[in-house]
Amino acid sequence: MLFFVAIVLFLGGMYLFSLAFTVASFQALIFCLGLLLIVLSIAIPLRVANRR
């Protein structure tokens, strides 16, 4: 289940990366949110793997 959450977060982050270059305002905020989603999508599987 967490794998699918991580995939959705990763794809959402990639979408926000591309959206940041097309909007007229709040580019930095959107880019940072995309970066945060990508980091969370990588941290979830690593955190679960360390518990086992």
Secondary structure, 3 states (H helix, E strand, C coil): CHHHHHHHHHHHHHHHHHHHCCCCCCHHHHHHHHHHHHHHHHHHHHHHHHHC
